[in-house]
Amino acid sequence: MSSEAVGRYMPAEVTLDDLTAMMAADEHHRYEISPEGVLSVMPPPGYAHAIIATELMGWLLAGGVPAKQVAQAVGLRILGRHGGVGGRIPDLVVWSKVQAEAVWLPVTDVWLVVEILSPGSEGTDLVTKRVEYAAAGIPQYWVIDQDQAQTVTMHRLDGDHYTVQASMPLAWLLNSQPGEHGLG
């Protein structure tokens, strides 16, 4: 089913259950919703994007982060400041403990979310999600640019917002240990 066909049957207010059903009906797109109800429809990530996520996941696993505490493209339930409920799908999530099976997981035990920038996702990843993840209390938020150096910008929660802790090429990060960055 296409995103156009999914859109024909969209309810006036989209819930996380609706989002789950839309994703099941349309394997060609990713669906997210902000706590304010703004729907985002994105194509699946490209090959370079997927390779960056795989390299980062391998680095985390080799550095001692348990496999059951790291996941790619899993849904997070994001609660808004005004009571709304949204669903985001970060490119990579690291938890402090193993999670129960669910489509939309809570953010309470999340240590880190990673977003890999793709053409068209910059505004959402650099502004909207940063604000939402900070409001949710997620301690670390990393953004990886698909520039020549594959620049990793590491943000740490400072009160109710993120501050930049470091920025480095992905190759430099992969030559360090996760523990050096508060993981594992």
C-alpha positions as CSV (number, residue, x, y, z in Angstrom):
1,M,0.0,0.0,0.0
2,S,1.3,3.5,-0.8
3,S,1.4,6.5,1.5
4,E,-1.3,8.0,-0.7
5,A,-3.6,5.1,0.1
6,V,-2.8,5.3,3.8
7,G,-3.6,9.0,3.7
8,R,-7.1,8.4,2.4
9,Y,-8.1,6.5,5.5
10,M,-6.3,8.7,8.0
11,P,-8.3,9.7,11.1
12,A,-8.6,13.3,12.2
13,E,-6.4,12.7,15.2
14,V,-3.6,10.1,14.7
15,T,-2.7,7.9,17.6
16,L,0.4,5.6,18.0
17,D,-1.9,2.7,17.2
18,D,-2.9,4.4,13.9
19,L,0.8,5.1,13.2
20,T,1.6,1.4,13.8
21,A,-1.2,0.4,11.4
22,M,0.0,2.9,8.7
23,M,3.6,1.5,8.9
24,A,2.3,-2.1,8.6
25,A,0.3,-1.1,5.5
26,D,3.1,0.8,3.8
27,E,6.6,-0.7,4.0
28,H,8.0,2.0,1.7
29,H,7.8,4.8,4.3
30,R,8.6,5.6,7.9
31,Y,5.9,7.4,9.9
32,E,6.5,9.5,13.0
33,I,4.2,11.9,14.9
34,S,5.2,14.8,17.2
35,P,3.4,15.1,20.6
36,E,1.6,18.1,19.0
37,G,0.2,15.8,16.3
38,V,2.4,16.8,13.4
39,L,2.8,13.7,11.1
40,S,6.1,13.1,9.3
41,V,6.3,10.6,6.4
42,M,9.8,9.7,5.2
43,P,11.3,7.3,2.8
44,P,13.4,4.5,4.2
45,P,17.0,5.4,4.8
46,G,19.5,5.0,2.0
47,Y,22.5,2.6,1.9
48,A,25.1,5.1,3.3
49,H,22.7,5.9,6.1
50,A,22.3,2.2,7.0
51,I,26.1,1.6,6.9
52,I,26.7,4.4,9.4
53,A,24.1,2.9,11.7
54,T,25.6,-0.5,11.3
55,E,29.1,0.7,12.0
56,L,28.0,2.5,15.1
57,M,26.0,-0.5,16.4
58,G,29.1,-2.7,15.8
59,W,31.2,-0.2,17.7
60,L,28.8,-0.2,20.7
61,L,28.6,-4.0,20.8
62,A,32.4,-4.5,20.5
63,G,32.8,-1.9,23.3
64,G,30.7,-4.0,25.7
65,V,27.2,-2.5,25.4
66,P,24.9,-5.5,25.6
67,A,23.1,-6.4,22.4
68,K,19.7,-6.4,24.1
69,Q,20.2,-2.7,25.1
70,V,20.9,-1.4,21.5
71,A,18.4,-1.2,18.7
72,Q,18.1,0.4,15.3
73,A,14.9,2.1,14.1
74,V,12.7,1.2,17.1
75,G,9.7,3.4,18.2
76,L,9.9,5.7,21.2
77,R,6.8,7.1,22.9
78,I,7.5,10.8,23.4
79,L,5.3,12.7,25.8
80,G,4.8,16.4,25.1
81,R,4.8,19.2,27.5
82,H,1.1,19.8,27.1
83,G,0.0,16.2,27.4
84,G,0.2,15.1,23.8
85,V,1.8,11.7,22.9
86,G,4.1,11.3,19.9
87,G,6.1,8.6,18.4
88,R,9.7,9.0,17.1
89,I,11.9,6.4,15.4
90,P,15.6,7.3,16.1
91,D,18.2,5.6,13.9
92,L,19.8,4.1,17.0
93,V,18.8,3.8,20.7
94,V,20.9,2.7,23.7
95,W,19.1,1.8,26.9
96,S,20.4,1.4,30.5
97,K,18.5,-2.0,30.8
98,V,16.7,-4.5,28.6
99,Q,13.2,-3.4,27.5
100,A,9.9,-5.2,27.4
101,E,8.5,-6.1,24.0
102,A,6.4,-3.2,22.6
103,V,6.1,-1.2,19.4
104,W,6.4,2.1,21.1
105,L,8.8,2.0,24.0
106,P,9.1,4.5,26.9
107,V,12.1,6.8,27.1
108,T,12.6,6.3,30.8
109,D,15.7,4.0,30.5
110,V,17.2,5.6,27.3
111,W,20.8,6.6,27.6
112,L,21.3,7.8,24.0
113,V,19.4,8.4,20.8
114,V,21.3,8.8,17.5
115,E,19.9,10.5,14.4
116,I,21.7,10.2,11.1
117,L,20.9,13.2,8.9
118,S,19.4,12.5,5.5
119,P,18.4,15.0,2.8
120,G,15.1,16.6,4.1
121,S,15.5,15.4,7.7
122,E,17.8,18.2,8.9
123,G,15.1,20.5,10.4
124,T,13.3,17.7,12.2
125,D,16.5,16.0,13.4
126,L,18.4,19.2,14.4
127,V,15.6,21.2,15.9
128,T,12.3,19.4,16.5
129,K,13.7,16.1,17.8
130,R,16.4,17.8,19.8
131,V,13.7,19.7,21.8
132,E,11.5,16.7,22.2
133,Y,14.3,14.4,23.3
134,A,15.5,17.0,25.8
135,A,12.0,17.5,27.2
136,A,11.8,13.7,27.6
137,G,15.0,13.7,29.7
138,I,17.2,11.6,27.4
139,P,20.8,12.1,28.6
140,Q,22.6,12.0,25.3
141,Y,21.6,12.9,21.7
142,W,24.0,12.4,18.9
143,V,23.6,13.6,15.3
144,I,25.7,12.2,12.5
145,D,26.0,14.2,9.3
146,Q,26.5,12.4,6.0
147,D,29.2,14.9,5.1
148,Q,32.7,13.8,3.9
149,A,33.9,13.3,7.5
150,Q,30.6,11.8,8.7
151,T,30.7,14.3,11.6
152,V,29.3,13.1,14.9
153,T,28.0,15.9,17.1
154,M,27.4,14.8,20.7
155,H,24.9,16.6,22.8
156,R,24.4,16.1,26.6
157,L,21.4,17.1,28.5
158,D,22.0,20.3,30.6
159,G,18.8,21.0,32.5
160,D,16.0,21.2,30.0
161,H,18.2,21.5,26.8
162,Y,21.2,20.0,25.2
163,T,24.7,21.4,24.9
164,V,27.3,20.3,22.5
165,Q,29.9,18.2,24.3
166,A,32.1,17.2,21.3
167,S,32.1,17.0,17.5
168,M,34.3,14.6,15.6
169,P,34.6,12.5,12.5
170,L,32.9,9.1,12.8
171,A,36.3,7.4,12.2
172,W,37.7,9.1,15.4
173,L,34.7,8.0,17.4
174,L,35.1,4.4,16.1
175,N,38.7,4.5,17.4
176,S,37.5,5.3,20.9
177,Q,35.6,3.2,23.5
178,P,31.9,3.7,24.3
179,G,32.8,4.0,28.0
180,E,34.8,7.2,27.1
181,H,31.4,8.7,26.1
182,G,29.4,7.6,29.1
183,L,28.0,4.4,27.5
184,G,28.5,0.8,28.5
